[in-house]
Amino acid sequence: MIATAKRLESVQEYYFSRKLREVSQMIQQGHPVINMGIGSPDLAPHPEVVNALSIAMEHPRANMYQSYQGLPELRSAIADFYQNHYQVTLDPNAEVLPLMGSKEGIMHISMAFLNKGDHVVVQQTIYGGAYNFIVEEFPKYGIEFDFTKGFSKEDFSSKIKANTKVIYVETPSNPLMKITDLEMISSLAKESNLTSIIDNTFASPINQTPSDFGIDVIIHSATKYLGGHSDICAGAVAASNEHIEKIWNVAKNLGGSLSEYTVWLLERSMKTLAIRVKAHNKNAKKIAKWLHQHPLVDHVYYPGLKTHSHYKLAKKQMKGYTGMLSFELNESVNSETFLKSLALIKPSMSLAGVESTILAPSKTSHALLGEEERKNQGISEGLLRLSVGIEDTKDLLLDLEKAFEMSTI
């Protein structure tokens, strides 16, 4: 990233709202600030952030309308601050743009890099919401798309056309934890002059840095690991200055700014991101191994298991294997009874919080795909997606074992 000092030099090119002016005045008077992502109830903001606010307040356009996704330069200054002081960054090689959610990120990115008549190659298995957005909305804007049949270079290259502009992947994938070769995707995109985009939510920036392999644009659902406490809805995009500028130009027209309170909660969470994700990784690996040996489980999908089809690839491009896993129950287990029998692990739509949650993708996250498409993607009725939290592993295993006992037909 460019040094914080350079960010502050160009802050005057942008503007803040009246609310931000009031925040600046509070800071100058020594009052604690709990919003705008620049402080906490107990700690005063860092001097560099205070300086950025003060400089911006002197700009003649400082009172103009502000719901344009926040100040890019101040946002970058704050991002630099947290990287330097908390060793937290979404991507060390990229700029970051906060958004209201990952689907908003997909929408903004689509409009930034795709026009009517363009084509995009999409990985076979992706988040159900993203799949549904592409299938239902792209045709309205004259954007063509093709889903790959597999994950090899040939699967992707065979779908590239003269009008292809983007390759979109998700790894590990939701919910089957399939791994896509990022180095291969990056190389293929560069060979064909395409923009490569990844949803990095399941990995988190702690476990995987896509830009190290040449991926252009990285999307995160900040609702998940970045937030980590199941109490916010947010998203973020990391990319080069050039690409962020394109996305920014779309985002400021579509709106969707994060609230000050949400930003504050996200700031709180980023301070513990690394330690939380490492705890998620450790617990998930233990539980995946336990489930793999369980007689009532037919299959476990976890890239940290040596039995995973892409274990070697995951080991190559990931620093940790995440807290996410999926498993298929044996036919002798009633899935609905199993879910209802869990006490500590809660059935929930969200994931990646400090608490463990579980759901059946066929009835929730991927319900909109339809039975035939779910079957094509390998999502069975007995598949369960488990987001392993940071509780004591023994308690989680005991909860799972009791549920197996109570749900066996």
Sequence and secondary structure as in RCSB ss.txt:
>XXXX:A:sequence
MIATAKRLESVQEYYFSRKLREVSQMIQQGHPVINMGIGSPDLAPHPEVVNALSIAMEHPRANMYQSYQGLPELR
SAIADFYQNHYQVTLDPNAEVLPLMGSKEGIMHISMAFLNKGDHVVVQQTIYGGAYNFIVEEFPKYGIEFDFTKG
FSKEDFSSKIKANTKVIYVETPSNPLMKITDLEMISSLAKESNLTSIIDNTFASPINQTPSDFGIDVIIHSATKY
LGGHSDICAGAVAASNEHIEKIWNVAKNLGGSLSEYTVWLLERSMKTLAIRVKAHNKNAKKIAKWLHQHPLVDHV
YYPGLKTHSHYKLAKKQMKGYTGMLSFELNESVNSETFLKSLALIKPSMSLAGVESTILAPSKTSHALLGEEERK
NQGISEGLLRLSVGIEDTKDLLLDLEKAFEMSTI
>XXXX:A:secstr
   HHHHHHTGGGS   HHHHHHHHHHHTT    STTS  SSS   HHHHHHHHHHHTSTTTTS  TTTS HHHH
HHHHHHHHHHH   S TTSEEEEES HHHHHHHHHHHH  TT EEEE SS  HHHHHHHHHHGGGGT EEEE SS
SSHHHHHTT  TTEEEEEEESS TTT     HHHHHHHHHHTT EEEEE TTTHHHH  GGGGT SEEEEETTTT
TT SS    EEEEE HHHHHHHHHHHHHH     HHHHHHHHHHHTTHHHHHHHHHHHHHHHHHHHHH TTEEEE
E TTSTTSTTHHHHHHH SS  SEEEEEE TTB HHHHHHH SSSEE S  SSSS EEE GGGTTTGGG HHHHH
HHT  TTEEEEE  SS HHHHHHHHHHHHHHHB 
